[in-house]
Amino acid sequence: HDIPGNGILYWTPKIVLALLGTAATAGVAAAAVSTDGESSSTAADPSNLLGSGNSTDDSSSHSSPGVQVVLLSAIPYAAASLFHLLNAWHSQKHSERHWHIAGTWLAGAAALLLLPLAAASHLAGNTSHNAVSAAAGVTVAGVISFMLLTVAHVGINGANGVQTGLVAGSIVQQEKALGIAVYNTIACIGSFWGPLLIGMLHDATGGYILAMVLLGVSLAGAAVMVVRFKPHRLDDRLQQMAQIG
């Protein structure tokens, strides 16, 4: 879980910048088509919607998207915070933890896997011969991609409290301090590899598509582990070890 958790935490501004940068590039290309009546070589490439986010020279005269990136990046975190509180309350009310965690993570995994697909497919449907339709297509692609990014944040971070409660409740009282410390230590391994792998995949491919697939598969795998986790099996095993000892 912490592979996509910290991965998306540190890379969200860059992903938002990539979406904004590609949209700006496509908009400039569409404007050039409407002016010259010819196809432009800078037309948006579907495979680059989750690319580096670098703008072309034609769009260099536009203002920096830094403020937009900061404000837009705050939306997924805010949504995840609100859902986190709601999910924890609902879990406590119904005395259920496994599916409050796994269901949330599966929703986040689906959003991560659909993010590059949705962005590429919607941008691929644009026609470079019509500036209005091209600009509208970029808007649709950007909105859908950003919505999926928000759902991914909600899915990744929306069950953190319930997750901690499940772990703490599965450790016997006299072993809680050591057990939670070991749990956090293992989680730090994923926290280290998540951002690193995203950066490596981005450098290797020039985009975030493979990185999103990796995060989605990791989160789905974590959800399956939670569903299959049965605390009573651990208690039985500990009792058997105590009897043998």
N, C-alpha and C positions, 0 to 999 in steps of 0.2 A: 504493500500500500504506500509506503513512503517513497518508493521510486517515482510513481506519478505525483505523489503529494508534494514533495519538494521540487520535483521537476517542473510542474506547472506553476509552482509558487514563484520561482525565480525567472521563468521564461515567458510569463504572460505578457509583460510589456513589449517584449520583442515580437511575440506573435501578433499582438494588436498592431504594432508598428508595421509588420509585414502586410497585414490586411489593409491598413490605411495607405501604405506606400504603393501597393499594387493597384488599389482603387484609383489613386491619383494618377498613376501612370496610364491606366486604361482610359481615364477621363480625358487626359491630354491627347491620347491616340484618337479617341472618338471625335474630339474637337477638330483635330487635324483632318480627319476623314470628311467631316461636314464642310470644312473650308475648301479643301483641295478637290474633293470628289473622288479621291483615290484611297486605296487601302494603305494603311501606314504600317511600317515594319515594327513599330512599337506597340502594336495592338496586344491586348492582354493575352498572355499564355496561360491556359488553365493549370498547367503544372507548376506555375510560378506564383499562384495565389497565396500559397503558404511558403513563399520563397524568402529571400533575404530581406525584402522590404526596401531595397535601395531604389531610389527614384532615378529617372533618366535626366539628362541635361535639360530636356524641355520643361520638366516640372521643377527645376531648381529654383525658379523664381517664386514659387509658392512659399508661403510662410511655413515655419517648422511645425510638424505635427506633435511636438513634445507635449503641449498642454492637452491636446485631444487624447494622446496615449495615456497620460496620467489619469484623466477623468474617466475614460472608458475602462481602464484597467481596474478602477475601484469598484465598478458595478458587479463583476463576478464575485469579488471578495465580500461585498455587502450582501449579495443574495445568499452566498454560502453561510454567512454568519446568521442570517435570519432563519434559514432552513435548519441550521445546526440546533438552534434553540427549540424550534418546533419538533424536530425529530427526537431530541432528548426527552422533551415533555411527553410526547406520544409513546415513546418506549417505556418510560416510567409508569405511565398511566395503565398500560396494558401488560406490564411485566414481561416484556419480550425484547430481546436484544439481537439475536442472530439475524433475523430478516430485516430489522431496522438498519443493520450495518450492510448486509449483503445486497439488499434491494437498492440501497442508495449507491453503493459502489458499482453495481451492474448498470444503473442508469448513467453514471459517470463514464463507465467504460464504453457504453454504446455511443455516447456523445463524442468521446475521443476518436472512436473508430469512424464515425460518420463525418467528423469535421473536415478532413481533407477531401473526402468524396463529395460532400455537398458543395464545398467551395469550388472544386474543379468542375463539377457537372453544371452548375449554374453559370459559371463564367464561360464555359464552352458553348453554351446556348446563345451567346451574344452574336450579333452580326455586326461586322465592322463597317457595313455599308450604311448604317443608320445611326447617327450620333445619339438620338434620343433613346432608342431602344438599347444601345450599348451602355449608356449611362444608367438606365433603369436596371439593366441586368447586373451591373457591378453593384448597385445599391442592394438589390435582392440578395446577391451572393454574400455581400458583406454583412447584412443583417442576419441571415441564416447562419453564417459562420460564427458570428459573435454570439448569437443565441446558444449555439452548440458549445462554444467555449464557456459560457456562463453555466450551462447545465453540467459541463464537465467539472467545473469548480464546485458546484453544489454537490455533485456525486462524490468527489474526492474528499471534501472537507466537511460534508454535512453529517457525518456519523462519528466524528472524532470523540465526542463525549461519551456516546454509547459504547464505542470501541474500548475506551479506557475503563469504563464500568465493567464490561465483559471480562477484560483481562484481570482487573483487580478482584472481581468476584470469583474468579476461577483459581485464585491462589489462597492457600490456607493462611490464617492470620499470622502465625509465627514466621512465615516465609515471605510475607508481602513486600518488605523492604528489599530483600534480595531479588525476588521475582520481578518486581516492577523495574528495578535497576537493570536486570538482564534483558527484559523486554525493550526498554529504551535503548540499550546498547545495540541490540540487533536491529532496531528500527533505524538507528543512525547509519547503518551500512547502506540501507536503501536511500536514506537522505543524501548520502554522499554520491551514490552512483546515478541517481535520477538526473540531476542537473548536468552531470558530466556526460552521460550518454546522449542527452539531447544535443549538447554542444558538439559532440563528436559526430553524430548523425547529420546535424545541420552542416557541418564543415565538409562532410563526405558527399552529401547529396545536394547541397545548396538550398534546402527547404526543410520543412518540419513534418512532411508526410510520414516518413518512416518513424520519426520520433513519436508522433501521435499514435501510431499503430502499436509501438512498443509500450507506451503508457497505458493504452486501452487494454492490451492483453495482460499486462501486469496487474491492473486493477481487477479485471475479470477473474484472474487466477486467485487473487486475494479474497474475492467474494466467495469463490467456491471453497476455499479453505475455511472460511468462517462458517459456512453452512455445514460442512462436514465435521467441524470441531465439536466434540462432545465432552464437556468438563467431567462428567461422571466416569468416563474411561480413564482420565488422568488420576482421579481420586482412587479408583480401584487399583490402578497400577502402583500408586504410592503406598497403598495399604499392603499390597503383596510384597513390595520391597521392604516395608517395615517388619513384616512377619518373618521374611527370610533373614533379615538382619538380626 
